[in-house]
Amino acid sequence: MGEHDTWFHLLPGFGNVEAALAHALGKTMSGEEVHSLWHVVMALFVMVIVLSMAMRFRGRLAAAADGGVVPEAAVNVRSFFENFGGAILSMMTGIMGDKNARVYFPLIGSLGVFILVSNLMGMVPGLLPPTSNFNTTVACAVIVFCVTHVEGVRKNGIVYFKHFLGPVPWLIPLMLPLEIVSHLVRPFSLSVRLMCNMTADHILVSVFLGLVAVPLLVPLPVMALGLLVCLVQTAVFCILSSVYVALAVEQHEAHEDHAHPAH
């Protein structure tokens, strides 16, 4: 199987389906572009997995005698995501404080789970990681970009845009273009970093799987490294997203602290 193939391509005659799709679209799509559509399918597959797990865990927590407060002793999927969520919340608390961390945890935590599961799909032979496609990563980054500025304006009002102008008026012609460019680069850097790392990781695993006739133990070190890359890239995306949101709302927090000094 090629690096862009899925296990669907093992089905007899599946190549004809892709060819028919290209024909239905007016023959405007190359073979690579048809393959890229599978990242949409994989992204939807991830959404189904995440939503299914969320509904199952919610049902189990509601049925638990302790309300799900006490974590399970066994190491399973639930305990993994409980620890994962706890780590994300702890990281966010260190960046933006406990109050803001709890407010924005549903956004950052949801993105973190989606990105992690998407990344891990690249570790399964025959599946594609949706995060190795720019369309998927830029969608996540644009969500963070929009929330950052919407929350900045909501918390601070129109004064939020004052920091684009610099500390003194005579620096406005220099600072305004620099600030605009730096803010526009943020979603681009978030999306490109994640996409490039996951593409490279997926290609590397595919190459090592193709080097041996029976890929049982030989690729394990590479797959362990790939697992580390999946976790690190998820953490980097969540950390940078938290920093961007924290920077947008910190002016409001500073004003509140100044208006209500500690006694």
BELNORPE-V796220 format. One record per residue. N is the residue number from 1. RES is the residue in one small letter. SS is DSSP state (h for helix, s for strand, l for the rest). Layout:
n: (N:N)
res: (RES:RES)
ss: (SS:SS)
This chain:
n: (1:2:3:4:5:6:7:8:9:10:11:12:13:14:15:16:17:18:19:20:21:22:23:24:25:26:27:28:29:30:31:32:33:34:35:36:37:38:39:40:41:42:43:44:45:46:47:48:49:50:51:52:53:54:55:56:57:58:59:60:61:62:63:64:65:66:67:68:69:70:71:72:73:74:75:76:77:78:79:80:81:82:83:84:85:86:87:88:89:90:91:92:93:94:95:96:97:98:99:100:101:102:103:104:105:106:107:108:109:110:111:112:113:114:115:116:117:118:119:120:121:122:123:124:125:126:127:128:129:130:131:132:133:134:135:136:137:138:139:140:141:142:143:144:145:146:147:148:149:150:151:152:153:154:155:156:157:158:159:160:161:162:163:164:165:166:167:168:169:170:171:172:173:174:175:176:177:178:179:180:181:182:183:184:185:186:187:188:189:190:191:192:193:194:195:196:197:198:199:200:201:202:203:204:205:206:207:208:209:210:211:212:213:214:215:216:217:218:219:220:221:222:223:224:225:226:227:228:229:230:231:232:233:234:235:236:237:238:239:240:241:242:243:244:245:246:247:248:249:250:251:252:253:254:255:256:257:258:259:260:261:262:263)
res: (m:g:e:h:d:t:w:f:h:l:l:p:g:f:g:n:v:e:a:a:l:a:h:a:l:g:k:t:m:s:g:e:e:v:h:s:l:w:h:v:v:m:a:l:f:v:m:v:i:v:l:s:m:a:m:r:f:r:g:r:l:a:a:a:a:d:g:g:v:v:p:e:a:a:v:n:v:r:s:f:f:e:n:f:g:g:a:i:l:s:m:m:t:g:i:m:g:d:k:n:a:r:v:y:f:p:l:i:g:s:l:g:v:f:i:l:v:s:n:l:m:g:m:v:p:g:l:l:p:p:t:s:n:f:n:t:t:v:a:c:a:v:i:v:f:c:v:t:h:v:e:g:v:r:k:n:g:i:v:y:f:k:h:f:l:g:p:v:p:w:l:i:p:l:m:l:p:l:e:i:v:s:h:l:v:r:p:f:s:l:s:v:r:l:m:c:n:m:t:a:d:h:i:l:v:s:v:f:l:g:l:v:a:v:p:l:l:v:p:l:p:v:m:a:l:g:l:l:v:c:l:v:q:t:a:v:f:c:i:l:s:s:v:y:v:a:l:a:v:e:q:h:e:a:h:e:d:h:a:h:p:a:h)
ss: (l:l:l:l:l:l:h:h:h:h:l:l:l:h:h:h:h:h:h:h:h:h:h:h:l:l:l:l:l:l:h:h:h:h:h:h:h:h:h:h:h:h:h:h:h:h:h:h:h:h:h:h:h:h:h:h:h:h:h:h:h:h:h:l:l:l:l:l:l:l:l:l:l:l:l:l:h:h:h:h:h:h:h:h:h:h:h:h:h:h:h:h:h:h:h:h:h:h:h:h:h:h:h:h:h:h:h:h:h:h:h:h:h:h:h:h:h:h:h:h:h:l:l:l:l:l:l:l:l:h:h:h:l:h:h:h:h:h:h:h:h:h:h:h:h:h:h:h:h:h:h:h:h:h:h:h:h:h:h:h:h:h:h:h:l:l:l:l:h:h:h:h:h:h:h:h:h:h:h:h:h:h:h:h:h:h:h:h:h:h:h:h:h:h:h:h:h:h:h:h:h:h:h:h:h:h:h:h:h:h:h:l:l:l:l:l:l:l:l:h:h:h:h:h:h:h:h:h:h:h:h:h:h:h:h:h:h:h:h:h:h:h:h:h:h:h:h:h:h:h:h:h:h:h:h:h:h:h:h:l:l:l:l)
